[in-house]
Each structure stands twice: as structure tokens, then as C-alpha cells.
Amino acid sequence: MHTAIDERGFAFAEGGVTAPLGFSAAGVSAGIKRSGRRDVALLAAEKAVPAAAVFTTSAMAAAPVVVSREHLASGRVRAAVVNAGNANACTGEQGIHDARAMAAAVAAGLGCDAADVNVASTGVIGVPLPLALVEQGIAEACESLDACGGDAAAEAIMTTDTFPKQTAMTCRVDGATYTVGGMAKGSGMIMPDMATMLAYVTTDAPLTAEACDAALRAASARTFNRITVDGDTSTNDMALLMASGAAGGEPIGPADVRFGRVAETIEAVCAELARMIVRDGEGATTFVTVRVSGARTEADADAAARSIANSPLFKTAIFGGDANWGRVVMALGKSGASVDPGRVDVSFAGIVTCERGMAVAFDEAAAAEALAADEVEVAVDLHLGDGEATVWTCDLSYEYVRINGEYRT
Amino acid sequence: MHTAIDERGFAFAEGGVTAPLGFSAAGVSAGIKRSGRRDVALLAAEKAVPAAAVFTTSAMAAAPVVVSREHLASGRVRAAVVNAGNANACTGEQGIHDARAMAAAVAAGLGCDAADVNVASTGVIGVPLPLALVEQGIAEACESLDACGGDAAAEAIMTTDTFPKQTAMTCRVDGATYTVGGMAKGSGMIMPDMATMLAYVTTDAPLTAEACDAALRAASARTFNRITVDGDTSTNDMALLMASGAAGGEPIGPADVRFGRVAETIEAVCAELARMIVRDGEGATTFVTVRVSGARTEADADAAARSIANSPLFKTAIFGGDANWGRVVMALGKSGASVDPGRVDVSFAGIVTCERGMAVAFDEAAAAEALAADEVEVAVDLHLGDGEATVWTCDLSYEYVRINGEYRT
């Protein structure tokens, strides 16, 4: 756990999703994962609280996504349940029934309305959910909810993750101290279970549902939606934000002067979780920050950065320690962003390789050494405007091919 | 060389780009490639003839693309020159000057207008063209033009290609026999030189420039633009069609009743060249046909097929011999095409793995055996309409990572 200050001055706090006041969590072993590891997580507030979520844009959205979208319409959530080991995707009507049954089991255990329960599943697809096991796990999780249960919950949502991902930060606003906590699962490389990314963010700030929605949408756009591995999108992705208000104070709507600082803290927590996801990429040997500046618009910068970060040609060059700016230029060319070939600057780890669209002599040995680091920044300046965007990704290695080629459904 | 009938009944003919009447070609060694192999190709008609071209959509288009676009405005081309070993891309004003100098050298050698010369370059980027060598090669090529020179030209345009790509087919229209020939370079896997694809198609049918344009656009959309490896796009891609009219007959415009059959033959030649490019993918072990049917529109079918064919997750599964329909469903979900999760059928090599969006029990051993073949068809039926599209691709292997990771600019 971090106890430091992040780059933007947010103070890290101990704990994860249960660090903010008013939340409890549990993670239990229900026998869905063959390994016997924890596979049912439950996160609960003391009552239904303001909440918002963002979901996968996939047209093949899984059953729990369909059900959770429906439940979120009220803008309130009492509890969120997750099972790992089975994605309940491509499971037809039965899948919808099973997702509703998960919500009902939580409602029965906590004595709340099933419509106030958020449901998620992650794991293999096309296999019916072992509902009896899941229901038993949910009952057990309801019994074992604990204000220090964040660690167990963060473990229970893992699939091929190699470490649990959680963080918490605090901010002071108008004399009040608010805490934001979070946990996530997902790996930078697309995974056998289709890289499902789940993120749960909690805060004890008294945000309204509208404020939750505004903060989560803005944060996701600049964090979870800015990590990319190969452009593949899961059927089950979701990020949820719940605001208990337990730290006190008058409700904070999106227009409130206090909103900005809380929203920034939420974004900082999401950014930390997003970076952990990229770092956990199986097969990844290098964490790559692609920063595009000087674009005509932010949308152009985003398209350009994403095109570079998603290019297998670029990603294999990083794996090979090759400051191959030609591949960056190629990716820019196909990105759809406005570019002037005569103005593009490209640098790798601070070493300028291309200026005004043309080759610059550089020290190849120094570049190879710089690219051998665990983290590399590739910066592009389009010299056309003020648009900026940063995307985080990882390299494309032999290990990636092994993992995804050898995995059997 | 083929001497058979293709699947749509076109008769293969001997020869490549010089098989049609009225064309000569040459391929010489100018010393641009370090290997000493042929690296300057010239293709010429007896006079400026109706022609059309399609170019890369990259915003970072290389100098020869800029110059050739300008020259093509007249709808006539006398000769096309290509150098391999240097892409003349990211070379600024000097690059434009050098591309014009290549056209001027051909014009001087053949006694024609420089504006009637099409120019292309392929190879490393960001390095100034060794113009003196190229000009010397062009002078030699002008001297050695030969009606049987197609083989030498097809060799001279190769970069990392492992075999020259050429084909020719004939069709009979209204008592006349027309021949269509072609040569191409490019590899199914993105290449160190950024996968530049160049294709030269010739015919002795008396097509007008408008007919050339209509035929080439339609053929490219269904052939060159339907091969994909990873979505990367070169700065130098081009396909050119020249129509000598040397086989006789009245001019054929796009509305002529004879146009359809000639256009079909042009498409068949382009399809053959496109398939050769995918087969030559370095690192590719399997040629994959992705066929999507039942889409609401052809555009939807194209988006869906392309999303599947470009998914690294899908491509590594094919490499691993895994009939992983979940990855097909994931790629459909993010494609932007209209899909109804409850109607999707997916089969691998004729083996149904997913029906109405749900898993179907299938013989895993039989599927693994079928996927071990050199060619595999993956078929998706969306059951929403009549839209159909086919995309050709290859798998993603260790060898791909090795080639693109170890290559140094």
C-alpha cells in the first residue's frame, strides 16, 4: 500500500475500496474458480447511496451488464456483487435470469431491494453460471461483510491478474476530509477471459447521483478509457462509483464549488488503478506512456495517441528496444487526426528522433539503453494547436503470443 | 505460373504485368538494395494510355504518392517507375524534388512528358533517396524494356517479400479476348518497411480513364482493402491500372455493356494478388478467410469482418489452433456493426461453435485438426439481413514478434 503523495499532490491513504467511511466488503471462496481461491466479492454501503456507472460499449454486452444498466437507472446502489471464474456472457435468457438471481440473493442477505444491487461477472464465456455455488457464496459474503474487507474483495475479483489492485487517496475540501478508495481487476494485455476490466470506486464525500455520474464519466475518459493494449473490448467491462456521504457535509452536486477537488481525487484514484492494470499486462515487459501534444483538438490528440498505442508494429518495436519513429509516423498517418507531415516531432525517452517530419541523427546506443527501462515515454508534438492526450500501454512480446495462443477456451 | 481456371471461371494466362498486349517492362539492379538484387522496375505502354490509381489514405503520405496523385489528374499514364530499398518517405521538400526527378529521368529515357510518369518508392523511411543510383537504374531500365520483362519487374519491386507476385487472366467479351495482368509487392504481415503494398494492373481492353477508375476502385474495395493484418497502413501504398487498348475494339466506358466482364476480370486479378500478399506474411502459418453474412448492410458486414480479422486475440487463437468463438463474439461486439446477441452463429472450418449467440458442443479434437490446415475459413452469420463481406488475413505468431521486434530501422 502506498503512503506517499502522487504526482498531482493527492495524499495516498491506507486501504482500498473500504478506506472511505460507510463501506464494508467481503471476498469469499465459493468454488467457481477451480483453484479454490476467493471468487465472490461483495461491496456494501449502509443504505442505498448515490452512484453511477459506465459500461462496455460492446453490442454483445453480457447479462450482468444488461441487468446492472437497468438497476443503475435509479442513481442509487446499496451493494455491488461480483463473481470471478465465469463471465455469464453469451448465455442467453438463462444468463439474464442468473444475473437477476445474484441480485436477489444479495437483497435477501442484506434485506434490501434487488434493484439496488449492482451485478458483475468475469471469467470464461459461453458457459452457464454455476448459480447454486454463486448463491451460496453470496450468502456467506453477506455474513462476512467487514469495514476492513477491501483486501479480500480485491482478491476475489481477480482472474488472470497477478496482483490485487487497490488504492485510496484523501483530499481536504472546505475543512472536510474526504477519502476516495478503489479496487480493480484486469490486465494490460488482453486476457484469455477477454480482458474484462472491472473497477469499483467509493467515496465518503456527499456527492449526488448527478455528481457521481459527472465525476465518473470524466475520470473514465481520461483513465480507464486511455489504457489500451490492442483495441479489444470486453463484453463485461464496468466501472462503478458509490458515494456514501458518511464523511458529512451538505450534498455536493456537479455545480458545487467543492465538486472539482473531489472529482480530481476520483480521477487520481482511477488513474492509479488504470496504471496498475497496464503494469499487470501478461507478457508486458515495458510500461509505455504515449503523450501527444500540439494537436488541433483534444479529440485529435486522443485519436493519434490511441493509434500509436494500438499499433502492433509500434508495440513490437518497443519490445525490441527500437526507437523506430517511422512506425510512430505511420500510426499518426492512419489515425484520422489532422497532421502536417512537415511539422511532426517524435521523441523516445526524451531522445529526439524526428523533427519537423524528418530524421534526426541520434545516439542509437543511448536510445536502446533508454528503451530497456521498465517505463518509457514516447512523445509526439504535432505543432498544430493545444490538443493534448496521454495513453498508457505496454509492449507486444513473445509471451503475449504464448499466453493468448496456448490458452484453450 | 497458373494455367488453370479460378473459382469464378476466369482463365489464367501465362505471364504477369506484360501478358496484355501493348506493355513492356524491365527490372534492373541499381545498387539501392545492399543485396545487389534488382531494385528499379519500369512498366511502360507504347503511348500515354487511360489509367487510374488508388493511394494510401495516410495523412503522412510519402513524396512519390504526392507526385503521382498530381500526375494522375490527367487520367493518362505512359510509364510507371518504382524503386525498392528506400521509401522516400519523411524526406521533406527534398523527397518531393527526388520523386519529380525520377519522373523526369523516365521522361528523358522514353521521350515522353514527365507528367505522364507514375512514381513509387518502397523501403526504409526517413533516409534521403540515393538519387544518382536511382537515375542510373532508370536509364538502364529504359534501355532494357521488354514485352517479356514482367518477371524482372515483379522481382525488382520486392522488399521483404519472399516470392514475386504476378498473375494474368483472360476474358472473352463480344468476340474479343482481353487480357488482364498484374504484379504486386507486400506481405500479409506488416513489414519492417511498413508493409507498403504496391500493385500494378494492366489490360489490353480499350477502357476509358473513367472505366479504369470505376473498375479499380470497385476491385480494390473488395480485394486490396479486404486484406488486413493488424490495421496498420503504409505511407506509400498504391495500386495502378493502365489500359493499353491494344487488343482492339471501341472504347469501353463504365456504362458499356462490355464493362462488367472486364471489370470482373480486373477484380479477379486483384483478388489473386491480394491473396498472394497475405500468403507471403512473414510469421504467418495460416491463411484465414473471415466471411460475415446476414449483416444489415454490406458496410456492417465489412466492419464486422475487419474487426475480427484485426483482433490480436482472434489471430493468436488461430495460431494456437483454438476454435475460440468467444473472441469472435468479442470482436463483433466492438465492431460498430448492428448485432443481435441472440442471433449470432459462428463456425470455424465448417464446425459450428456458437449458434444463436450461445455455445454449441463440438468435437474439440476435430476442430484442432481442422485449424491445423494451411487455410481456414471462419464464418459468421448475423441473421439480420443480406449484407456480406469477406476479409483475408493470417494468424499472429511468435515469428511476427521476432521479425518486427528485432528489426532495426
Chai-1 contact restraints between the chains, C-beta under 6 A:
chainA,res_idxA,chainB,res_idxB,connection_type,confidence,min_distance_angstrom,max_distance_angstrom,comment,restraint_id
A,S58,B,G333,contact,1.0,0.0,6.0,A-B,restraint_1
A,S58,B,K334,contact,1.0,0.0,6.0,A-B,restraint_2
A,A59,B,G333,contact,1.0,0.0,6.0,A-B,restraint_3
A,A59,B,V339,contact,1.0,0.0,6.0,A-B,restraint_4
A,M60,B,V329,contact,1.0,0.0,6.0,A-B,restraint_5
A,M60,B,L332,contact,1.0,0.0,6.0,A-B,restraint_6
A,M60,B,G333,contact,1.0,0.0,6.0,A-B,restraint_7
A,M60,B,P341,contact,1.0,0.0,6.0,A-B,restraint_8
A,C90,B,V329,contact,1.0,0.0,6.0,A-B,restraint_9
A,C90,B,G357,contact,1.0,0.0,6.0,A-B,restraint_10
A,C90,B,M358,contact,1.0,0.0,6.0,A-B,restraint_11
A,G92,B,M358,contact,1.0,0.0,6.0,A-B,restraint_12
A,I125,B,G326,contact,1.0,0.0,6.0,A-B,restraint_13
A,G126,B,G326,contact,1.0,0.0,6.0,A-B,restraint_14
A,G126,B,A359,contact,1.0,0.0,6.0,A-B,restraint_15
A,I190,B,L313,contact,1.0,0.0,6.0,A-B,restraint_16
A,M194,B,M330,contact,1.0,0.0,6.0,A-B,restraint_17
A,D230,B,P312,contact,1.0,0.0,6.0,A-B,restraint_18
A,D232,B,S311,contact,1.0,0.0,6.0,A-B,restraint_19
A,D232,B,L313,contact,1.0,0.0,6.0,A-B,restraint_20
A,T233,B,K334,contact,1.0,0.0,6.0,A-B,restraint_21
A,T235,B,G333,contact,1.0,0.0,6.0,A-B,restraint_22
A,S311,B,D232,contact,1.0,0.0,6.0,A-B,restraint_23
A,P312,B,D230,contact,1.0,0.0,6.0,A-B,restraint_24
A,L313,B,I190,contact,1.0,0.0,6.0,A-B,restraint_25
A,L313,B,D232,contact,1.0,0.0,6.0,A-B,restraint_26
A,L313,B,N404,contact,1.0,0.0,6.0,A-B,restraint_27
A,T316,B,V401,contact,1.0,0.0,6.0,A-B,restraint_28
A,T316,B,N404,contact,1.0,0.0,6.0,A-B,restraint_29
A,T316,B,G405,contact,1.0,0.0,6.0,A-B,restraint_30
A,F319,B,G405,contact,1.0,0.0,6.0,A-B,restraint_31
A,G320,B,G405,contact,1.0,0.0,6.0,A-B,restraint_32
A,G320,B,E406,contact,1.0,0.0,6.0,A-B,restraint_33
A,D322,B,R408,contact,1.0,0.0,6.0,A-B,restraint_34
A,N324,B,T409,contact,1.0,0.0,6.0,A-B,restraint_35
A,G326,B,I125,contact,1.0,0.0,6.0,A-B,restraint_36
A,G326,B,G126,contact,1.0,0.0,6.0,A-B,restraint_37
A,V329,B,M60,contact,1.0,0.0,6.0,A-B,restraint_38
A,V329,B,C90,contact,1.0,0.0,6.0,A-B,restraint_39
A,M330,B,M194,contact,1.0,0.0,6.0,A-B,restraint_40
A,L332,B,M60,contact,1.0,0.0,6.0,A-B,restraint_41
A,G333,B,S58,contact,1.0,0.0,6.0,A-B,restraint_42
A,G333,B,A59,contact,1.0,0.0,6.0,A-B,restraint_43
A,G333,B,M60,contact,1.0,0.0,6.0,A-B,restraint_44
A,G333,B,T235,contact,1.0,0.0,6.0,A-B,restraint_45
A,K334,B,S58,contact,1.0,0.0,6.0,A-B,restraint_46
A,K334,B,T233,contact,1.0,0.0,6.0,A-B,restraint_47
A,V339,B,A59,contact,1.0,0.0,6.0,A-B,restraint_48
A,P341,B,M60,contact,1.0,0.0,6.0,A-B,restraint_49
A,G357,B,C90,contact,1.0,0.0,6.0,A-B,restraint_50
A,M358,B,C90,contact,1.0,0.0,6.0,A-B,restraint_51
A,M358,B,G92,contact,1.0,0.0,6.0,A-B,restraint_52
A,A359,B,G126,contact,1.0,0.0,6.0,A-B,restraint_53
A,Y398,B,Y398,contact,1.0,0.0,6.0,A-B,restraint_54
A,Y398,B,V401,contact,1.0,0.0,6.0,A-B,restraint_55
A,V401,B,T316,contact,1.0,0.0,6.0,A-B,restraint_56
A,V401,B,Y398,contact,1.0,0.0,6.0,A-B,restraint_57
A,V401,B,V401,contact,1.0,0.0,6.0,A-B,restraint_58
A,N404,B,L313,contact,1.0,0.0,6.0,A-B,restraint_59
A,N404,B,T316,contact,1.0,0.0,6.0,A-B,restraint_60
A,G405,B,T316,contact,1.0,0.0,6.0,A-B,restraint_61
A,G405,B,F319,contact,1.0,0.0,6.0,A-B,restraint_62
A,G405,B,G320,contact,1.0,0.0,6.0,A-B,restraint_63
A,E406,B,G320,contact,1.0,0.0,6.0,A-B,restraint_64
A,R408,B,D322,contact,1.0,0.0,6.0,A-B,restraint_65
A,T409,B,N324,contact,1.0,0.0,6.0,A-B,restraint_66
